[in-house]
Amino acid sequence: MDLILWRHAEAEEGVDDLARALTRRGQQQASRMASWLRNRLPEHYVLLASEAVRSQQTAAYLAKSYTVLPELNPGAEVDDVLRAVGWPEAGGTVVVAGHQPYIGWLAARLLAEQQQMWSVKKGSVWWLNHRERHGIEQVRLKLMLTPGMLDP
C-alpha cells in the first residue's frame, strides 16, 4: 500500500477552523503539488479529505472527486486516521489531504515506530510505502516534497 500524506496548503486565519479557506499562495501551492502528483500517481487511487474547507480545496486541485471523512478533521488521533485509510490492508494508493499535527505524528509512527512531533510544511507531501519482504513488514519513505522544492 502507498499512503500519501498531503498537508493542506496555506490557509487564512480564522475562528471557525473548518471554514478556513486557502490563501492565494495556498492555491498556488496546492495547484503545483497536484500537478506534480497527477503525473506520478497510478491510474487508480483513493483521494480523501477532511471536512475542513482548506483540505477539500487542496484535494480538489488533484481531482474533482474525493471522499470527505470526519475522521481526518483537525485534531484527529493517529489510530483513527490509520483505520479510516485502511492502513496497510487496503492496498493500492491512498492520498490524504489532511492536517498537522497528525500528519507528522503518522509519519513518525510509521517510519520510526514512535509517535513524535515531526514538522510538516503546508502543502507538503510525504509518500510512504508498506510492503512485506522476506516475511518482514517494512515501511519506506519514497518521497518527501515541499511546494518550495518544485520549479515555479
LUMGUDREN-647377 format. One line per field, with one value per residue: z, x, y of N, C-alpha, C in turn; residue in three letters. Coordinates in steps of 0.2 Angstrom, whole numbers, plus 5000, padded with zeros to 4 digits. Example, Ala and Ser with C-alpha at 12.3 -4.5 7.8 and 13.67 -1.06 7.14 Angstrom:
REM LUMGUDREN-647377
n_zz = c(5039:5035)
n_xx = c(5066:5064)
n_yy = c(4972:4989)
ca_zz = c(5039:5036)
ca_xx = c(5062:5068)
ca_yy = c(4978:4995)
c_zz = c(5039:5039)
c_xx = c(5066:5064)
c_yy = c(4984:5000)
type = c(ALA:SER)
***
This chain:
REM LUMGUDREN-647377
n_zz = c(5000:4996:5004:5004:5012:5012:5017:5019:5010:5012:5023:5026:5041:5055:5066:5065:5063:5053:5042:5037:5022:5008:5005:4992:4990:4995:4986:4975:4979:4981:4968:4961:4968:4966:4952:4950:4958:4950:4938:4943:4950:4951:4939:4946:4961:4978:4985:4999:5010:5024:5033:5033:5025:5018:5017:5008:4997:4994:4990:4979:4969:4964:4960:4954:4961:4977:4993:5008:5025:5042:5051:5047:5051:5058:5073:5074:5079:5078:5077:5073:5061:5054:5054:5046:5033:5030:5033:5034:5026:5015:5003:4986:4982:4993:4995:5006:5010:5022:5039:5051:5068:5065:5053:5054:5066:5061:5051:5059:5067:5058:5051:5061:5071:5083:5091:5087:5087:5072:5061:5047:5033:5026:5012:5009:5004:5010:5005:5008:5009:5011:5013:5012:5014:5012:5022:5032:5038:5031:5031:5020:5016:5002:4997:5001:4999:4997:4993:4990:4984:4971:4954:4949)
n_xx = c(5004:5003:5004:5000:5003:4997:4999:4987:4987:4993:4982:4969:4968:4957:4942:4933:4938:4935:4930:4940:4948:4959:4973:4978:4992:4992:4983:4991:5001:4994:4990:5002:5008:4998:4998:5011:5009:4999:5005:5012:5005:4997:4985:4973:4968:4964:4957:4956:4949:4947:4934:4936:4937:4949:4956:4948:4948:4962:4962:4954:4961:4968:4959:4942:4934:4932:4933:4925:4930:4926:4934:4947:4948:4954:4964:4963:4965:4980:4977:4964:4965:4973:4964:4954:4960:4963:4975:4988:4981:4972:4978:4984:4984:4983:4978:4979:4972:4976:4980:4991:4993:4993:4998:5012:5014:5009:5018:5030:5027:5025:5037:5047:5042:5038:5028:5031:5033:5034:5038:5029:5028:5016:5006:5015:5021:5021:5026:5023:5027:5021:5026:5029:5043:5053:5046:5045:5038:5039:5040:5043:5050:5046:5046:5048:5042:5042:5031:5040:5051:5047:5049:5045)
n_yy = c(4994:5011:5026:5042:5057:5072:5088:5101:5116:5133:5142:5154:5164:5162:5160:5150:5135:5124:5131:5139:5145:5142:5153:5164:5161:5148:5142:5142:5134:5122:5119:5117:5106:5097:5096:5090:5078:5072:5068:5057:5048:5032:5025:5022:5028:5032:5047:5056:5068:5080:5087:5100:5116:5120:5108:5101:5110:5109:5095:5096:5102:5091:5081:5080:5072:5066:5059:5064:5063:5064:5058:5063:5075:5091:5089:5075:5058:5048:5033:5033:5039:5030:5019:5024:5026:5013:5007:4995:4987:4990:4991:4996:5014:5028:5044:5057:5072:5082:5087:5095:5092:5078:5072:5073:5066:5053:5050:5049:5039:5028:5027:5028:5021:5027:5039:5054:5072:5078:5090:5096:5105:5117:5111:5101:5085:5068:5053:5037:5019:5003:4987:4969:4960:4946:4940:4950:4965:4981:4998:5011:5027:5035:5047:5064:5080:5097:5112:5122:5116:5112:5117:5134)
ca_zz = c(5000:4996:5008:5003:5017:5009:5021:5016:5008:5016:5023:5030:5049:5057:5072:5063:5060:5047:5037:5034:5015:5006:5003:4985:4990:4996:4980:4970:4982:4980:4961:4959:4970:4962:4945:4951:4959:4945:4934:4946:4954:4947:4937:4951:4968:4983:4987:5005:5013:5030:5032:5033:5018:5016:5015:5002:4992:4992:4986:4973:4964:4961:4957:4955:4965:4983:4999:5014:5031:5048:5055:5045:5053:5063:5079:5073:5083:5073:5076:5069:5054:5051:5052:5041:5027:5029:5033:5027:5022:5010:4997:4982:4984:4996:4996:5012:5011:5029:5044:5056:5069:5064:5048:5057:5070:5057:5048:5064:5070:5053:5049:5067:5076:5089:5089:5089:5083:5066:5057:5040:5030:5022:5005:5008:5003:5012:5001:5012:5006:5015:5009:5015:5010:5016:5028:5037:5036:5030:5029:5017:5014:4995:4995:5005:4994:4999:4987:4988:4980:4964:4950:4948)
ca_xx = c(5000:5006:5000:5002:5001:4997:4996:4983:4991:4992:4975:4968:4967:4950:4940:4929:4943:4933:4928:4946:4949:4966:4975:4981:4998:4989:4980:4997:5005:4990:4990:5008:5009:4993:5001:5017:5007:4995:5010:5016:5000:4994:4978:4968:4970:4959:4958:4952:4950:4944:4928:4939:4937:4956:4958:4944:4951:4968:4961:4951:4966:4971:4954:4936:4930:4936:4929:4926:4929:4927:4940:4953:4947:4960:4964:4961:4970:4983:4974:4958:4967:4975:4958:4950:4963:4964:4982:4990:4977:4968:4982:4983:4987:4978:4981:4975:4973:4975:4982:4996:4999:4993:5002:5018:5013:5009:5025:5035:5025:5025:5044:5052:5039:5037:5024:5034:5030:5038:5035:5027:5026:5010:5007:5020:5019:5026:5024:5025:5025:5021:5027:5032:5049:5056:5042:5046:5034:5043:5038:5048:5049:5048:5047:5046:5042:5038:5030:5046:5056:5045:5050:5040)
ca_yy = c(5000:5018:5031:5049:5062:5079:5093:5106:5121:5138:5144:5160:5164:5162:5157:5144:5131:5120:5136:5142:5143:5143:5159:5164:5157:5141:5140:5141:5128:5116:5118:5115:5100:5092:5094:5085:5071:5069:5065:5051:5043:5027:5027:5021:5029:5035:5053:5058:5075:5081:5091:5107:5119:5121:5102:5100:5114:5106:5089:5097:5103:5085:5078:5083:5068:5064:5057:5068:5059:5067:5055:5066:5083:5094:5086:5068:5054:5044:5027:5034:5041:5024:5015:5027:5025:5006:5005:4994:4981:4992:4990:5002:5020:5032:5051:5060:5079:5082:5092:5094:5088:5071:5070:5072:5060:5047:5049:5047:5032:5023:5027:5027:5017:5032:5045:5061:5078:5079:5096:5095:5111:5117:5109:5096:5078:5063:5047:5031:5013:4997:4981:4964:4957:4940:4939:4956:4971:4987:5005:5015:5034:5035:5054:5070:5085:5103:5116:5126:5111:5112:5123:5138)
c_zz = c(5000:5000:5007:5007:5014:5014:5017:5015:5013:5016:5027:5038:5050:5063:5070:5059:5053:5041:5034:5027:5014:5004:4995:4985:4991:4990:4975:4973:4980:4973:4959:4961:4967:4955:4946:4953:4954:4940:4936:4949:4949:4944:4942:4958:4972:4985:4993:5007:5019:5028:5032:5026:5015:5013:5008:4996:4989:4988:4980:4967:4961:4957:4959:4960:4971:4988:5005:5020:5037:5052:5053:5047:5058:5070:5079:5077:5077:5072:5072:5062:5050:5049:5046:5034:5025:5029:5037:5023:5016:5003:4992:4984:4987:4997:5001:5012:5018:5033:5048:5063:5067:5058:5050:5062:5066:5054:5053:5066:5065:5051:5055:5072:5083:5087:5092:5085:5078:5062:5050:5037:5026:5015:5004:5007:5006:5009:5005:5008:5011:5011:5014:5011:5015:5023:5034:5034:5036:5028:5026:5015:5006:4993:5000:5000:4997:4993:4985:4984:4973:4960:4949:4942)
c_xx = c(5004:5001:5003:4999:5002:4994:4993:4988:4989:4985:4975:4967:4960:4948:4937:4934:4941:4932:4934:4947:4957:4967:4977:4987:4996:4987:4986:5000:5001:4990:4996:5010:5004:4996:5007:5014:5003:4999:5013:5011:4998:4987:4973:4970:4964:4961:4953:4954:4946:4938:4930:4939:4944:4958:4954:4946:4957:4967:4958:4955:4969:4965:4947:4932:4935:4931:4931:4925:4930:4933:4947:4953:4953:4959:4963:4967:4973:4980:4968:4959:4969:4969:4954:4953:4964:4971:4984:4986:4974:4971:4981:4986:4981:4981:4976:4977:4971:4979:4988:4991:4999:4997:5009:5019:5013:5015:5030:5033:5026:5033:5048:5049:5038:5033:5027:5031:5035:5034:5034:5025:5020:5011:5011:5017:5024:5023:5027:5023:5026:5022:5030:5038:5053:5053:5042:5042:5039:5039:5043:5046:5051:5049:5045:5047:5038:5036:5036:5051:5054:5047:5044:5036)
c_yy = c(5006:5022:5038:5054:5068:5084:5098:5112:5127:5141:5151:5159:5164:5158:5151:5140:5128:5125:5139:5140:5145:5150:5159:5160:5150:5138:5138:5135:5122:5114:5115:5108:5095:5091:5089:5078:5068:5065:5058:5046:5038:5029:5027:5023:5032:5041:5055:5065:5075:5085:5099:5110:5119:5114:5100:5104:5111:5100:5091:5099:5097:5081:5081:5079:5065:5062:5061:5063:5063:5064:5058:5073:5085:5091:5078:5064:5049:5037:5028:5036:5034:5019:5018:5026:5017:5004:4999:4989:4984:4991:4996:5008:5025:5039:5054:5068:5081:5088:5090:5095:5081:5068:5069:5067:5053:5046:5046:5040:5027:5022:5025:5023:5021:5037:5051:5066:5080:5085:5094:5102:5111:5115:5104:5089:5073:5056:5041:5025:5007:4991:4975:4961:4952:4939:4945:4962:4977:4993:5009:5022:5034:5042:5059:5076:5091:5107:5120:5122:5111:5118:5127:5138)
type = c(MET:ASP:LEU:ILE:LEU:TRP:ARG:HIS:ALA:GLU:ALA:GLU:GLU:GLY:VAL:ASP:ASP:LEU:ALA:ARG:ALA:LEU:THR:ARG:ARG:GLY:GLN:GLN:GLN:ALA:SER:ARG:MET:ALA:SER:TRP:LEU:ARG:ASN:ARG:LEU:PRO:GLU:HIS:TYR:VAL:LEU:LEU:ALA:SER:GLU:ALA:VAL:ARG:SER:GLN:GLN:THR:ALA:ALA:TYR:LEU:ALA:LYS:SER:TYR:THR:VAL:LEU:PRO:GLU:LEU:ASN:PRO:GLY:ALA:GLU:VAL:ASP:ASP:VAL:LEU:ARG:ALA:VAL:GLY:TRP:PRO:GLU:ALA:GLY:GLY:THR:VAL:VAL:VAL:ALA:GLY:HIS:GLN:PRO:TYR:ILE:GLY:TRP:LEU:ALA:ALA:ARG:LEU:LEU:ALA:GLU:GLN:GLN:GLN:MET:TRP:SER:VAL:LYS:LYS:GLY:SER:VAL:TRP:TRP:LEU:ASN:HIS:ARG:GLU:ARG:HIS:GLY:ILE:GLU:GLN:VAL:ARG:LEU:LYS:LEU:MET:LEU:THR:PRO:GLY:MET:LEU:ASP:PRO)
***
